[in-house]
Amino acid sequence: MKNILYIITLAAFVFIYACEPQKDVAPDLGAAPAGDFTINNSDPNNIVWEVKASDAFLYTWDLGNGEKAEGQKVTAYYPFKGTYKIKCTMSGKAGATIVEKNLEVSATDPELANKPGFKELTGAGVGKMWVYDYKGAQNDGEPDYLYMTANYDWTEFWWNPYSADYGHPSPDFYSKMKFDLDGGYNYTFIAEDGTETKGTFLLDMENMTLKIIDAHIPDYNEENCDPDVTATGVYEVKILEDGHLYLWQDQSALNPDDFDYGWAWEFKPE
């Protein structure tokens, strides 16, 4: 009988103890990272940022020029005069600390307008107008200004829906494009009726790509093109010379089952 009572008493004690709320003791992670970053602007257009911090193991940057970066020491290019807001996030085991500063760039990089690609595209920065490079296509199979190519070889012409043989130009045949470096990477699409659409551009000469932002090139939405590809606004630059601009997209890049070709746009200075 005593054993039974002991067991009942022990069970009740365990039940009551188990029902009592338990307090979790969080480990002491210490303080969030403390620190700051320095600015080295000995080259006024190529800035070196460096963090001096404690208790941090990850450093992420919003460089204010559209670029992101990671690292305790980073370099960023600011080609244009202006004010840029820089943000560095220092992360540690106890949390993250954000430090923000403004960068004042006193002058536009004088070398930008003469850099390869930018010089030809923008007319050394002052502004250059481009129109379709219409060749007439009087000879059978000759490429024109807007046409289909193989997706595996941009030089292999397939079909031209707007050659002279068809007797009508493309919808944007009389439109124009302007590129300039007046305070930014400026792009303007000018329709046949004179309506202007302002945007910006990113020219990557290392990867030979041109991206149009907040605007578009002539006939960017050609009915034979994949709208998912044209919506990116990114074009491969196959030729960029003073008198010739050749842009190309692989229309099979995103939906190869529906589009198995490339598309070309050819321009010349006005």
C-alpha positions as a Markdown table, in Angstrom:
| # | Residue | x | y | z |
|---|---|---|---|---|
| 1 | Met | 0.0 | 0.0 | 0.0 |
| 2 | Lys | 2.8 | 2.3 | 0.9 |
| 3 | Asn | 4.4 | 1.6 | -2.5 |
| 4 | Ile | 1.2 | 2.5 | -4.3 |
| 5 | Leu | 0.9 | 5.8 | -2.4 |
| 6 | Tyr | 4.5 | 6.6 | -3.2 |
| 7 | Ile | 4.0 | 5.9 | -6.9 |
| 8 | Ile | 0.8 | 8.0 | -7.0 |
| 9 | Thr | 2.6 | 10.9 | -5.2 |
| 10 | Leu | 5.6 | 10.7 | -7.5 |
| 11 | Ala | 3.4 | 10.7 | -10.6 |
| 12 | Ala | 1.5 | 13.7 | -9.3 |
| 13 | Phe | 4.7 | 15.6 | -8.6 |
| 14 | Val | 6.0 | 14.8 | -12.1 |
| 15 | Phe | 2.7 | 16.0 | -13.7 |
| 16 | Ile | 2.7 | 19.2 | -11.7 |
| 17 | Tyr | 6.3 | 19.9 | -12.6 |
| 18 | Ala | 5.7 | 19.2 | -16.2 |
| 19 | Cys | 2.8 | 21.6 | -16.3 |
| 20 | Glu | 4.8 | 24.5 | -14.9 |
| 21 | Pro | 5.9 | 27.0 | -17.5 |
| 22 | Gln | 9.6 | 26.6 | -18.3 |
| 23 | Lys | 11.8 | 29.6 | -18.9 |
| 24 | Asp | 14.2 | 29.4 | -21.8 |
| 25 | Val | 17.4 | 31.2 | -21.1 |
| 26 | Ala | 18.7 | 32.8 | -24.3 |
| 27 | Pro | 22.5 | 32.7 | -24.8 |
| 28 | Asp | 24.3 | 35.9 | -24.6 |
| 29 | Leu | 25.3 | 36.8 | -28.1 |
| 30 | Gly | 26.9 | 40.0 | -27.2 |
| 31 | Ala | 26.5 | 43.4 | -28.9 |
| 32 | Ala | 25.7 | 44.0 | -32.6 |
| 33 | Pro | 28.7 | 44.9 | -34.7 |
| 34 | Ala | 30.2 | 48.3 | -34.1 |
| 35 | Gly | 32.2 | 50.1 | -36.8 |
| 36 | Asp | 32.4 | 52.6 | -39.6 |
| 37 | Phe | 33.7 | 52.8 | -43.2 |
| 38 | Thr | 36.2 | 55.1 | -44.8 |
| 39 | Ile | 36.2 | 56.8 | -48.2 |
| 40 | Asn | 39.3 | 56.9 | -50.3 |
| 41 | Asn | 38.6 | 59.3 | -53.2 |
| 42 | Ser | 42.1 | 59.9 | -54.4 |
| 43 | Asp | 40.7 | 59.0 | -57.7 |
| 44 | Pro | 37.5 | 61.0 | -57.7 |
| 45 | Asn | 35.5 | 58.7 | -59.9 |
| 46 | Asn | 36.9 | 55.4 | -58.6 |
| 47 | Ile | 36.2 | 55.2 | -54.9 |
| 48 | Val | 37.6 | 52.7 | -52.4 |
| 49 | Trp | 35.4 | 51.8 | -49.5 |
| 50 | Glu | 36.8 | 50.0 | -46.4 |
| 51 | Val | 35.1 | 48.9 | -43.2 |
| 52 | Lys | 36.7 | 49.1 | -39.8 |
| 53 | Ala | 34.4 | 47.1 | -37.5 |
| 54 | Ser | 34.3 | 44.6 | -34.6 |
| 55 | Asp | 32.1 | 41.5 | -34.2 |
| 56 | Ala | 31.2 | 41.4 | -37.9 |
| 57 | Phe | 31.7 | 38.7 | -40.4 |
| 58 | Leu | 29.7 | 39.8 | -43.4 |
| 59 | Tyr | 29.7 | 43.2 | -45.1 |
| 60 | Thr | 27.1 | 44.1 | -47.8 |
| 61 | Trp | 27.0 | 47.3 | -49.7 |
| 62 | Asp | 24.5 | 49.4 | -51.6 |
| 63 | Leu | 26.9 | 51.6 | -53.5 |
| 64 | Gly | 24.4 | 54.3 | -54.6 |
| 65 | Asn | 25.2 | 53.8 | -58.3 |
| 66 | Gly | 22.9 | 50.9 | -58.9 |
| 67 | Glu | 25.6 | 48.3 | -57.8 |
| 68 | Lys | 25.7 | 45.9 | -54.9 |
| 69 | Ala | 28.8 | 44.4 | -53.4 |
| 70 | Glu | 30.1 | 42.3 | -50.6 |
| 71 | Gly | 33.4 | 42.5 | -48.7 |
| 72 | Gln | 35.3 | 44.5 | -46.1 |
| 73 | Lys | 37.0 | 46.5 | -48.9 |
| 74 | Val | 35.3 | 47.3 | -52.3 |
| 75 | Thr | 35.9 | 49.7 | -55.2 |
| 76 | Ala | 33.1 | 51.3 | -57.1 |
| 77 | Tyr | 33.0 | 53.5 | -60.2 |
| 78 | Tyr | 31.1 | 56.8 | -60.2 |
| 79 | Pro | 31.4 | 58.3 | -63.7 |
| 80 | Phe | 29.0 | 61.3 | -63.2 |
| 81 | Lys | 29.1 | 64.3 | -61.0 |
| 82 | Gly | 26.5 | 64.2 | -58.2 |
| 83 | Thr | 25.5 | 63.0 | -54.8 |
| 84 | Tyr | 25.3 | 59.3 | -54.0 |
| 85 | Lys | 23.9 | 57.6 | -50.9 |
| 86 | Ile | 26.1 | 54.8 | -49.7 |
| 87 | Lys | 24.9 | 52.1 | -47.3 |
| 88 | Cys | 27.0 | 49.4 | -45.6 |
| 89 | Thr | 25.4 | 46.6 | -43.6 |
| 90 | Met | 27.7 | 44.9 | -41.1 |
| 91 | Ser | 26.4 | 41.6 | -39.9 |
| 92 | Gly | 27.5 | 39.6 | -36.9 |
| 93 | Lys | 26.2 | 36.8 | -34.6 |
| 94 | Ala | 24.3 | 39.4 | -32.5 |
| 95 | Gly | 22.6 | 41.2 | -35.4 |
| 96 | Ala | 23.4 | 43.8 | -38.0 |
| 97 | Thr | 24.4 | 47.5 | -38.0 |
| 98 | Ile | 23.8 | 49.8 | -40.9 |
| 99 | Val | 25.9 | 52.8 | -41.6 |
| 100 | Glu | 25.0 | 55.3 | -44.3 |
| 101 | Lys | 26.9 | 58.2 | -45.8 |
| 102 | Asn | 26.7 | 60.6 | -48.8 |
| 103 | Leu | 29.4 | 60.7 | -51.4 |
| 104 | Glu | 29.9 | 63.9 | -53.4 |
| 105 | Val | 31.4 | 63.4 | -56.8 |
| 106 | Ser | 32.7 | 66.7 | -57.9 |
| 107 | Ala | 33.2 | 66.1 | -61.7 |
| 108 | Thr | 32.2 | 63.7 | -64.4 |
| 109 | Asp | 34.9 | 61.3 | -65.5 |
| 110 | Pro | 36.6 | 63.1 | -68.4 |
| 111 | Glu | 37.7 | 59.7 | -69.9 |
| 112 | Leu | 34.2 | 58.2 | -70.1 |
| 113 | Ala | 33.2 | 59.7 | -73.4 |
| 114 | Asn | 36.3 | 58.4 | -75.1 |
| 115 | Lys | 36.2 | 54.9 | -73.8 |
| 116 | Pro | 35.8 | 52.2 | -76.5 |
| 117 | Gly | 32.1 | 51.7 | -77.3 |
| 118 | Phe | 30.9 | 54.7 | -75.4 |
| 119 | Lys | 32.7 | 57.0 | -77.9 |
| 120 | Glu | 31.1 | 55.3 | -80.9 |
| 121 | Leu | 27.7 | 54.9 | -79.4 |
| 122 | Thr | 27.3 | 58.4 | -77.9 |
| 123 | Gly | 29.4 | 60.5 | -80.3 |
| 124 | Ala | 32.0 | 61.1 | -77.7 |
| 125 | Gly | 29.3 | 61.9 | -75.1 |
| 126 | Val | 27.7 | 64.9 | -76.8 |
| 127 | Gly | 24.9 | 62.7 | -78.3 |
| 128 | Lys | 24.5 | 60.6 | -81.4 |
| 129 | Met | 21.4 | 59.8 | -83.3 |
| 130 | Trp | 20.9 | 56.3 | -84.8 |
| 131 | Val | 18.4 | 55.2 | -87.5 |
| 132 | Tyr | 17.7 | 52.0 | -89.3 |
| 133 | Asp | 20.5 | 50.9 | -91.7 |
| 134 | Tyr | 18.2 | 50.2 | -94.7 |
| 135 | Lys | 20.0 | 48.5 | -97.5 |
| 136 | Gly | 17.1 | 47.9 | -99.8 |
| 137 | Ala | 17.4 | 44.1 | -100.0 |
| 138 | Gln | 17.0 | 44.2 | -103.8 |
| 139 | Asn | 18.9 | 40.9 | -104.1 |
| 140 | Asp | 17.1 | 37.7 | -103.1 |
| 141 | Gly | 18.2 | 36.6 | -99.6 |
| 142 | Glu | 20.1 | 39.8 | -98.7 |
| 143 | Pro | 19.6 | 40.9 | -95.1 |
| 144 | Asp | 18.0 | 44.2 | -94.4 |
| 145 | Tyr | 17.6 | 46.3 | -91.2 |
| 146 | Leu | 15.3 | 44.0 | -89.2 |
| 147 | Tyr | 15.4 | 40.3 | -89.8 |
| 148 | Met | 15.5 | 36.7 | -88.5 |
| 149 | Thr | 18.8 | 34.8 | -88.1 |
| 150 | Ala | 19.8 | 31.4 | -86.9 |
| 151 | Asn | 19.9 | 31.2 | -83.1 |
| 152 | Tyr | 23.2 | 29.4 | -83.2 |
| 153 | Asp | 24.9 | 31.8 | -85.6 |
| 154 | Trp | 24.0 | 35.5 | -85.7 |
| 155 | Thr | 25.6 | 35.9 | -89.2 |
| 156 | Glu | 23.3 | 33.3 | -90.8 |
| 157 | Phe | 20.4 | 35.2 | -92.3 |
| 158 | Trp | 17.0 | 33.4 | -92.4 |
| 159 | Trp | 14.2 | 35.7 | -93.3 |
| 160 | Asn | 13.3 | 39.4 | -93.6 |
| 161 | Pro | 9.7 | 40.4 | -93.1 |
| 162 | Tyr | 10.3 | 44.0 | -94.2 |
| 163 | Ser | 12.6 | 43.7 | -97.2 |
| 164 | Ala | 11.8 | 45.7 | -100.4 |
| 165 | Asp | 10.2 | 42.6 | -101.8 |
| 166 | Tyr | 7.3 | 43.0 | -99.3 |
| 167 | Gly | 6.7 | 46.6 | -100.1 |
| 168 | His | 6.1 | 48.0 | -96.6 |
| 169 | Pro | 8.5 | 49.1 | -93.8 |
| 170 | Ser | 8.4 | 48.0 | -90.2 |
| 171 | Pro | 6.1 | 49.9 | -87.8 |
| 172 | Asp | 9.0 | 51.9 | -86.3 |
| 173 | Phe | 11.0 | 52.3 | -89.5 |
| 174 | Tyr | 11.1 | 56.1 | -89.3 |
| 175 | Ser | 11.9 | 56.2 | -85.6 |
| 176 | Lys | 15.3 | 57.2 | -84.1 |
| 177 | Met | 17.5 | 56.4 | -81.1 |
| 178 | Lys | 19.7 | 58.9 | -79.3 |
| 179 | Phe | 22.5 | 58.1 | -76.8 |
| 180 | Asp | 24.4 | 60.7 | -74.8 |
| 181 | Leu | 26.4 | 61.1 | -71.6 |
| 182 | Asp | 25.0 | 64.5 | -70.4 |
| 183 | Gly | 25.0 | 63.8 | -66.7 |
| 184 | Gly | 24.1 | 60.2 | -67.1 |
| 185 | Tyr | 23.7 | 57.2 | -69.4 |
| 186 | Asn | 20.9 | 58.8 | -71.3 |
| 187 | Tyr | 18.8 | 57.1 | -74.0 |
| 188 | Thr | 15.9 | 58.7 | -76.0 |
| 189 | Phe | 13.5 | 56.8 | -78.3 |
| 190 | Ile | 12.0 | 59.2 | -80.9 |
| 191 | Ala | 8.9 | 58.0 | -82.7 |
| 192 | Glu | 7.9 | 59.0 | -86.2 |
| 193 | Asp | 5.6 | 61.7 | -84.9 |
| 194 | Gly | 8.3 | 63.2 | -82.7 |
| 195 | Thr | 7.1 | 61.7 | -79.4 |
| 196 | Glu | 10.1 | 61.1 | -77.1 |
| 197 | Thr | 10.5 | 58.3 | -74.6 |
| 198 | Lys | 13.3 | 59.0 | -72.1 |
| 199 | Gly | 15.3 | 56.2 | -70.5 |
| 200 | Thr | 18.8 | 55.1 | -69.7 |
| 201 | Phe | 21.2 | 52.6 | -71.0 |
| 202 | Leu | 23.9 | 50.2 | -69.7 |
| 203 | Leu | 26.7 | 49.4 | -72.1 |
| 204 | Asp | 28.9 | 46.5 | -71.0 |
| 205 | Met | 31.9 | 46.3 | -73.3 |
| 206 | Glu | 33.4 | 43.3 | -71.5 |
| 207 | Asn | 30.3 | 41.1 | -72.2 |
| 208 | Met | 29.3 | 43.1 | -75.3 |
| 209 | Thr | 25.7 | 43.8 | -74.1 |
| 210 | Leu | 23.5 | 46.8 | -74.2 |
| 211 | Lys | 20.5 | 47.2 | -71.9 |
| 212 | Ile | 17.7 | 49.8 | -72.5 |
| 213 | Ile | 15.9 | 50.8 | -69.3 |
| 214 | Asp | 12.5 | 52.5 | -69.1 |
| 215 | Ala | 12.3 | 52.8 | -72.9 |
| 216 | His | 12.8 | 50.6 | -76.0 |
| 217 | Ile | 14.5 | 50.3 | -79.4 |
| 218 | Pro | 12.6 | 50.5 | -82.7 |
| 219 | Asp | 10.4 | 47.4 | -83.2 |
| 220 | Tyr | 11.5 | 45.8 | -80.0 |
| 221 | Asn | 8.2 | 44.0 | -79.8 |
| 222 | Glu | 8.3 | 42.6 | -83.4 |
| 223 | Glu | 5.5 | 40.1 | -83.7 |
| 224 | Asn | 7.9 | 37.2 | -84.5 |
| 225 | Cys | 10.0 | 37.8 | -81.3 |
| 226 | Asp | 9.5 | 36.2 | -77.9 |
| 227 | Pro | 8.0 | 38.9 | -75.7 |
| 228 | Asp | 9.7 | 37.4 | -72.7 |
| 229 | Val | 13.1 | 37.9 | -74.3 |
| 230 | Thr | 12.3 | 41.4 | -75.6 |
| 231 | Ala | 11.0 | 42.5 | -72.2 |
| 232 | Thr | 14.5 | 42.1 | -70.8 |
| 233 | Gly | 15.7 | 45.1 | -72.8 |
| 234 | Val | 19.1 | 43.3 | -73.2 |
| 235 | Tyr | 20.7 | 43.0 | -76.5 |
| 236 | Glu | 24.0 | 41.4 | -77.6 |
| 237 | Val | 26.2 | 44.0 | -79.4 |
| 238 | Lys | 27.7 | 42.2 | -82.4 |
| 239 | Ile | 29.0 | 45.3 | -84.1 |
| 240 | Leu | 29.6 | 48.8 | -82.6 |
| 241 | Glu | 31.5 | 51.1 | -84.9 |
| 242 | Asp | 31.2 | 54.8 | -85.8 |
| 243 | Gly | 29.0 | 54.0 | -88.7 |
| 244 | His | 27.4 | 50.7 | -87.7 |
| 245 | Leu | 25.4 | 49.3 | -84.8 |
| 246 | Tyr | 24.2 | 45.7 | -84.9 |
| 247 | Leu | 22.0 | 44.5 | -82.0 |
| 248 | Trp | 20.9 | 40.9 | -81.7 |
| 249 | Gln | 18.8 | 38.7 | -79.4 |
| 250 | Asp | 18.6 | 34.9 | -79.1 |
| 251 | Gln | 14.8 | 34.4 | -79.2 |
| 252 | Ser | 15.2 | 30.8 | -78.2 |
| 253 | Ala | 16.9 | 31.7 | -74.9 |
| 254 | Leu | 13.8 | 31.5 | -72.7 |
| 255 | Asn | 11.2 | 29.5 | -74.6 |
| 256 | Pro | 13.1 | 27.3 | -77.1 |
| 257 | Asp | 10.1 | 25.1 | -77.8 |
| 258 | Asp | 8.2 | 28.1 | -79.3 |
| 259 | Phe | 11.1 | 30.2 | -80.7 |
| 260 | Asp | 14.1 | 28.6 | -82.3 |
| 261 | Tyr | 15.8 | 31.6 | -84.0 |
| 262 | Gly | 17.6 | 34.9 | -83.4 |
| 263 | Trp | 16.6 | 38.4 | -84.3 |
| 264 | Ala | 18.7 | 41.3 | -85.6 |
| 265 | Trp | 18.4 | 45.1 | -85.7 |
| 266 | Glu | 20.9 | 47.1 | -87.7 |
| 267 | Phe | 21.4 | 50.9 | -87.4 |
| 268 | Lys | 23.6 | 53.6 | -88.8 |
| 269 | Pro | 24.2 | 57.3 | -87.7 |
| 270 | Glu | 21.5 | 59.7 | -88.9 |
